[in-house]
Amino acid sequence: MAKEKSDLLQGTLDMLILKTLALDAMHGWGIAQRIEQISDGVLNINQGSLYPALYRLEQQGWIESEWGSSDNNRQAKYYKLTRAGRKQLAQETQNWERISAAIAQILRAS
């Protein structure tokens, strides 16, 4: 059975980017690939959503960036989580777990 690609719920992209960068610093394309890989291909982040989110997260001080060379020796902007970003990730994770538990409870109701 083929896996369907899913669009992300509003507001979850920031949390997924922060979580991905908590594992390691990486460039934008690498972030999108990692999210797709970890989700077994279910979540597909398009560039039109990814780069505005990265810009927004950087403006909020939750990530920072610097230029470096990618695996194929191209210049790429690498992003990493800041201390404020780690705090934000913890808050968003706690909120997500609370909301998803409530949704699951509603779905189980008869």
Secondary structure, 3 states (H helix, E strand, C coil): CCCCCECCCCCHHHHHHHHHHHHCCEEHHHHHHHHHHHCCCCECCCHHHHHHHHHHHHHCCCEEEEEEECCCCCEEEEEEECHHHHHHHHHHHHHHHHHHHHHHHHHHCC
